[in-house]
Amino acid sequence: MELFEAVSPLDFRYYGGNDEFMRRLMPYVSESGYVKYQAKVEAALVRTLANHGICAQKFADEADNAAKEITADEVYEEQTRIRHNIRSLVNVMRRRMSPEARPCVHLFATSADVLDTATALRFKDLTQQVILPDLIGLQTQLIQLAREHAEAVQIGRTHGQHAEPITFGYALALYVSRIGNRIELIDQASRNLRGQFSGAVGAFNGLSLITERPEEIEADLLAQLGLKASDTHTSTQCVEPESISDLAYAITSTYTILANFADDMRHLYRTEIAEVGRTYNPKLVGSSTMPHKINPEEFENVKSLWKAYVPRMMTVFMDSILEHQRDLTNSASSRFLTELLTAFDYSIFRLNRALDELEAKTDNMRRNLEMSAGDTIAEPIYLLMAYYGFPDAYDHTRKLVARVHETGECLTDLLWSDEALKPFLEQLTVEQREALRDPTKYIGASVQRTHATCDEWEQRTQKVRLCLEPAIV
């Protein structure tokens, strides 16, 4: 099938729209990749049986070789004939093995043993080998920008209104921290993914016919694959769903942070604010009719894709409910979880490009600050006067602000000419006076906290980076 004959925009426009991006994710998120992971689990099952003396090691070698050769095309061709996905995989593997080795394939296993274990394995690899490195790369970009603009004074905003000064670096440092926290959560969730080898109803009925400790065989299989079993080796026919739900939540909550950041940048991009922009590229077109347009489409794309994929978390929760040992009400819906992870990583890719092109317009930041510079000292007036014992400092400051609106006078002039305040103003330190005269001096701990935040998350994220495992594909 040609790319543009696909139904989903994720395939033909986003995931499939960039060859390098698609090649990196394809071994994990494609159906071809998923079949490879299933075959890998089937081969590991045979190897585990051989390790416990249930079959010969040479049969395990045959299973390994067969698993490496299998293609999704032939499995799906078989499935068209018999209408069962895992039995199709088993049949295709068996055809590549000797008659003596064939009985060992899928022995004591049920479909969910293979499907759930393969899902956990590929999501762990995808997270550790692609998503986390990409997310850490994005955080590194933010850290560099935050440090570069740690002292670039910017008006802080609450309710969309000018509030008090901060720095642009400090605004970015917030996202350094939020994303750093999620990097740790995603890493933890990916390392907690579970597999199983417990049979048709999860109670080891088959394995219990040949051993008194079937859970040890399950543990050995999963150790080969770098996965864990349920803490007590219990399940229905399916793996306990919470570990997948935890990973999906970690991804979804991180996606929300990316959307929040994209939205913040998109608003700062607005013509009347213009505190950030994009390095001009004459090749890019912003409008089909307005030649002057330069749009923040990277940020808009992230917000838009987030709206499409954040509701998938509800499907994950609904997929956690299965009747009795198993039904098939999640067999179709659970397949779409792969799209959430793919779209999430694609959004990281788009933000990476957006930050490469980001231009911080510090002159406009200062211009916007000066629009309400007089008003911003209202808070330090109130706080300092209250600190030095002036009664009703808040209400008195509000009266000064009211005069500003009534007469157009400058709040700074009113402050220093206010006879009631003079005895208290005389107690101010040099630094406190500066904060009342120059709003760029009233930025609190913005600079220090920016660098401290960047320092902390560089150290904490480096620990995650060092622990990322080589891919198991």
N, C-alpha and C positions, 0 to 999 in steps of 0.2 A: 504494500500500500504506500502511495506517495504521502509525504508529510502533510500536504495541504488537503488531503482527503480525510484527515483525522477529525474527530468530532470536537475534542476538547481544545480550547485556546491554550491550555497549559502545554499541550503537545506541539501544536504547530506554531505558536507565537512566542512562548516563553521558554519552557524546557527545550523544545526543539528549535528555537529561534537562534541559538548560539551554539555552534558546533563544539567549541572547547568546553562550555558548561555541560552540554549533553554528554560528551564523552566521559567526563569525570563522574557523573551521577549514574550513567547507564548500567554499570555492573551491579548496582544496588537497587535501583528503582524500576528498571524495566522488567517486563514479564520474562524475558529471556534470562535476565539475572536471577529472578526469583526461582525459576526452574533449576538453574545451576545450584542455588543454595539448597533447594529440596534434595537434589541428587547428592550434594555433599553430606547432608544429614543421613540419607539412606546408606551411603558408603560408610559413614561413621558408625551407624548401627551394626553393620556387618563386622567392622573392625572391633567394636566393643564385644560382640559375641565371640569373636576369635580370641580376644584377650582373656576371656573367661573360659576358654576351652570348649565352647559350644560348637564352634566350627573351625576349620583350618585357616591359618593365616594366609595361605595362598588364595583362598576364596575372598578374603578381605582385599587382597591386592587386585583381584579381578574387579571387585566392586569399585575400588578407587579409579581404576582405568576406565571402567564403563561410565562412571559419573562425570569424568572429565570430557568424554566424547559426546554426551547427550546434548541435543538441541531442543529448544522449545517447539520448533516446527514439527518434529517427529512425535513429541509428546502430545501436542494438540491434534495431530492427525489421528493418533490412537484414541484420544478422548472423543473425537467425533464418532468413532466406531463404537466405543463401549460406554461413553457418558460418565466417566469417573476420572477425576484429575490425577489422584495419587496412584490408583491402580494402573493408569496409563503410564505414569512414570516408572512404576515397578516393572511393567511388561517390557518397556523399552530397555531398561537396564538389564533385565534377565536375558534378552535376546543377544546381548553382547558378552554374555558369560557362559561358562561351560555348564552342561546339564547338572554336574555334581554341585556347582556353586549356587545355582539358581534358588534352591529352597531357602537359602540364608537371607535373601533380599526381603526386607520388610517383615522378617520373622519376629513375632511377639509385639509388633507395632500396630498402631492404628493411624488413620490419616492425620488426625490432629497432632499426634506426636511429631510427625514430619512437618506439617504446615506451621504449627505454632513455634517449633524450634527453629525452623528456617526463617520465619519472620523475625524472631528475636535476634538471630544471628546477623541477618542482613541489616536490621535497623541499628544494631550495635556498631557494625562496621561502618555504615553510612554516617552515623553520628560521630564516631571517633576519627574517621579518616577524611571526612569532607566537611560536615556541618561545623563541628567544633573548631577545626583549623580556620575555616572561613570566618566564623564569628569572632575568633580571637584576632584575626587580621583586621576586621572592622573595628574592634575595640582599640587596637593599636593605632589605627588612623585617628580615632577620636582622641586618644591620649596625646598624640602629636599636635593635633589642632588645639586641644585644651591648653597645653603648655605654651604653644605659640601665642595664644590670645589670652593668657592668664591675667594680663593687666589691661586688656582692652575694655574700657568702661562702657557699659551698656545699661540702658534703663531696664529694670526688672518690671514685670507686668503681672498684675493679678486681675482677674475678671476682664482681661483684654485692655485694661487701663494702665497708665503709667503708675508705678508704685514707688520703689526705691532703687537706687543704682546697685548693680552687681557688675560682674565682668562677663564677657562672652565666654571666656575659658571656663568660668564657674558654671555657666549654663550647660556647657558640654560635659563638664566633669560629673554632673548628675547622671548623664547617660552612660558615662564610663562605669560608674558604680552600679547602676541598674543592670546593665548588660553583663558586667562582671559577676554579679550575684547569680544571674541566670546561666552563665557559662558553667559555674560550679554545679548548679542544679541539673542541667542537661547532662553533664558528665556523670554525676551520681546516678541519675535515672538510667542512663545507657548501660552503666555497669551493673545495674540491678535487674536487667532483663532476664527472664526465666525461660527454660525449655523443659521438655519432659520425655520420658520413655516408659509410659505406665499402662498402655493398652486401652481397650475399648471403652471402659468406664472409669479409667484412671486409678483403679485399685490393684494393678499388677496381677490381674487374674491369670494371664498367660505365663508370665515369668515366674509366678509363684509355683507353677507346676514343676519347675526345674531347679529352684533355689529357694532357700529360706530367707535370703536377704536381697530381694529384687531391687530395693532402693539403692544398693551399692552399684548395681549394674547401671542404673539410671545416672547416678552421680559420676561414674567413670565416663559414660558417653558424653555428658555435658562438660566434663573437665577437658575432654579432647577438643571441644568446640569453644571453650572459654566462656561458658554460660553457667548459670546456677539453676538448681532445681528449686521447687517450692521449699520453704524453710522446713516443712515437716513431710515432704514428699507426698503431698496430697493434691488431688485435682478432681475435676469431673473428667470427661473425655478431653477437655480443653485445659490449657494452662490457666492458672489463676490470672484474671485479666488485669489486675491492678498495676502490674509493672509496666505494661504497655500504656495504660491510662496515664500513669505518672510521666512517662516520656512524652506522650502527646500533650499533656498539660504543660510540661516544662517548655516544649516548643511553642505552644500556643501563647503562653504568657510572655515569652520572649518576643514572639511576633508582635504582640501588642505594644511592647516597648519600642520596637522598630517603627511601628505605625505612628506612635506618639511622637517620636523624634522626627519622622518624615513630615508630620503635620506641623510641628513647631518650625521646621526649616521652611516649609512651604509658605507659612504666614510671614516669616521674616523676609521672604522673597518678594512680597507684595510691593507694588510701585510706591505706595505712600509710606512704606516702612523701609524697604530696600537696604536692610542691614546685612543681608547675604545675597549673593548672586552667583552666576556661573561664568567662568572664563569664556570670553566670546570665541565662538567657533564659526567662521563664515560658511562652513559646509552644512550646518544644521538649520533646519526650518522649523519655526515656531508656529506658523499659521499658514493656511492655504491662501489667505487673502491679505494678511497684514505683515508686510516684510520686516517690520521692526520687532516683532514678538520674539522673546526668548523665554521659554517656559520652564518651570521646575518639574518637568515630566517624570524624572526619576523618582522624586519624592511622592508625586501623585500616584505613580504606578504602585509603589509599596503600600500606600494607604488603600488603594483600590483592591489589590490582591488580598490584603488582610481582611477586607470586608467579605470577600468570597470564601475564605478558608477558615476564619476563626469559628464559624458555626459548626465546623466539622467536629469540634470538641464534644458537642452534644451527641453526635452519632457515636463517638467513642464510648461515652457513658451508656448509651442505649445498647451498644454491643456487649456491654459487660453482663447483661441479663440473658441467660440461656436457660431454657426449661429442662429440668431433670439433668441428666448427664450431658446432653448436648441436643441442640436443634440446629437448623440451617438458616435461622433468621439473621445471622451475622456473616454468612459466608460471602455474600455479595457486598454488603455495606462496609465490611472491614477492609476490603481491598482498596478503598479510596483513601485510607490513611496515608498511603504512600504519597499521594498528591499533596497532602499538607506539608510533609517534610520537604518535598521537591519545591513547592512554591515558597516555602520559608527560606530555603537556601538561595533560590533565585532572587528573593528580595534582598538578601545580604549582598549578592552580586550587584544588584542595581544601586544599593546604597554605597557600596565600595566605589563604583564609578562616579556617583554623585559627589562623594567627598573628595575624590581626585580633582574634580572640576570646581569645587566650592571656592568662592572668593568672599572673604569676610570684609565688609565695607565699613571700616572703623570710623571713617569721617562721617558717615551717615548715622552710626551709632551715637557719636557725640552730638550731631545735629538733633537727633530725636531726644536725647537726654536734655538738651538745652530748651526744648519746647516747654518742658514743665519743671525746669531746674529749680525755680523758686518754690514751687509747691512741695518738692521732695524734702525740703528741710523741715517741713511741718512735724514729721515724726521725731527727728532728733531734738527739735525745740521742746516738744512735749516731754520726751524721755529725760533730757538733761535737766529741765526745770523741775520735774518731779523728783529726780535724783537729788537735786540740791535743796529740796524742801519747799518748793513753791506750791501753795495749795491750789487745787483745781487746775493743774497744769494743762490737762487735756482740753477742758472747756475753754480755757483762756486762749489756747492755741487755735481752737476752732473759731473763736471770735476774730482773731487776726486774719485767718483764712477768709472769713466772711467779708472783711473789709477789702481784702484783695479783689474779691469778685465784685464788690459794690463800687469800688473807686478805681481799680486798675493799678493801685500802688503795688510796690514790690514787697514781698513778704520779708525779705532780708532787711530792707529799710525799716519796716514796721517793727521788726524784732529789736533792732539796736536803738530805736527811739522810744521804746515802750518803758515808761518810768517805773511801772510795777515790776518789770523784769530786771532792771539794771542791777540791783544788789545780788541777784542770782547769776547774772551774766558775768559779773566780776570774778566769780569763783571758777570760771571755766579754765581748763588747761589750754595750752597752745593747740594741741591736736583737736580738742573739742571745738575751739573757735574755728579752726580750719574746716571742720566738717559742716559747720553752720554757714560758712561763707562760700564754700566750693563743694558742690554735690559730688564731684569726682573723688573727693576725699572720704565720702560716706559710703564705702563699699564693704564695710565690715571685714570679715576674714576671707573674702572671695579669693584673693590671690593665694593665700596660704593653704586654704582648703582645696583649691584646684590642684596644686602640686602634691599635697598630701594624699589626695584621692588617687591621683595618677600613680604615685609611688606605691601605694598599697595594692592597687589592682595590677600593676605590673608584676609585683612579687607573687600575688595569689594566682594570677593567671598563668604565670610561668610554671607553677607547680602542676597545673592541669596539662599544660603543653608537654612537659617532660614525661607525663604518664600516658600519653596517647599511644595506643598499641599499634603495631603494624597491621595492615589490612589482612583479613582472612577472606579471600575471594576465590 
